[in-house]
Amino acid sequence: MKPFVILIISLILGGSAHAQQSQDSIMITIFLKHQEDKNLDSLQMIQKKNHFGELFPPKSARVVSWYVMMGIGQVVTVKIPASELRTLNLSIEKGAWGAFNTEFYPTYDYMPVWKSAQK
């Protein structure tokens, strides 16, 4: 079999195996894009008024990473029990709206797949 085909098969199988290991929880990456018509002080006032720091992340979430992307806003990846997806959504709707435009992306850890492919 050609190396490229082996790589593709291992990526598919590796990704499936990894997904099966964590069926009870999911990872979600959230883009919190600063609303460009507001300065930092305004954004922080809205977050405080909305109790963003108290609502997000919800207690059921484990923060995997939280980065500031200059010129964009913040990018947060959380791992939560699948049953808590609504809680995560509500924490954003109640705490972040008005300060951020939001986008959600299902996420998975590609590192084990990548490492396996390197061998």
Secondary structure, 3 states (H helix, E strand, C coil): CCHHHHHHHHHHHHHHHHHHHCCCEEEEEEEEEECCCCCHHHHHHHHHHCCHHHHCCCCCCEEEEEEEECCCEEEEEEEEEHHHHHHHHHHHHHHCECCEEEEEEEECCCHHHHHHHHC
